[in-house]
């Protein structure tokens, strides 16, 4: 796979997954490298490519270990609260 195909693939994935965009989106060196590769391939100014690829890009923080543990604990508590009487598991 060429660098350009990889760059476009990752840029598309960032639009599909806001957690990925949060990690390597605008403001990161990774994003700048992807934009540079895509702009060179398309013979477009880097600033234009950056605007195009940033448009509509949503970001969502990656959940912390603590928030994941809290959600697991809540799910277990809810499951136990719904457990029928007389069951041991």
C-alpha positions, -999 to 999 in steps of 0.1 A, spaced: 0 0 0 14 34 -9 18 62 16 -9 82 -2 -35 54 1 -27 50 38 -30 88 43 -64 89 26 -76 58 45 -67 73 79 -82 107 70 -115 89 61 -114 68 93 -111 100 113 -144 112 99 -160 78 108 -145 76 143 -143 108 164 -121 90 189 -94 86 163 -98 122 153 -93 132 189 -61 113 191 -45 122 158 -67 150 144 -60 187 139 -32 201 160 -12 168 160 19 161 140 3 130 126 -25 151 111 -1 175 95 19 146 80 -13 131 66 -25 164 52 9 170 36 9 136 19 -27 141 6 -20 176 -6 11 166 -25 -8 137 -42 -37 160 -52 -15 189 -61 -34 211 -37 -22 238 -13 -17 223 21 -39 250 38 -67 241 14 -63 204 21 -63 210 58 -95 230 56 -112 204 34 -102 175 57 -110 194 89 -145 204 78 -171 184 97 -145 165 117 -158 157 151 -137 147 180 -145 126 211 -121 120 239 -110 84 243 -125 71 276 -102 68 305 -96 36 324 -115 51 353 -146 59 333 -146 24 317 -144 8 352 -173 30 365 -195 19 335 -185 -18 341 -193 -15 378 -227 2 371 -235 -26 346 -227 -53 371 -248 -36 398 -277 -32 374 -274 -69 364 -273 -80 400 -303 -58 409 -324 -76 382 -313 -111 392 -343 -133 399 -347 -145 435 -333 -179 443 -304 -177 418 -268 -179 430 -251 -164 399 
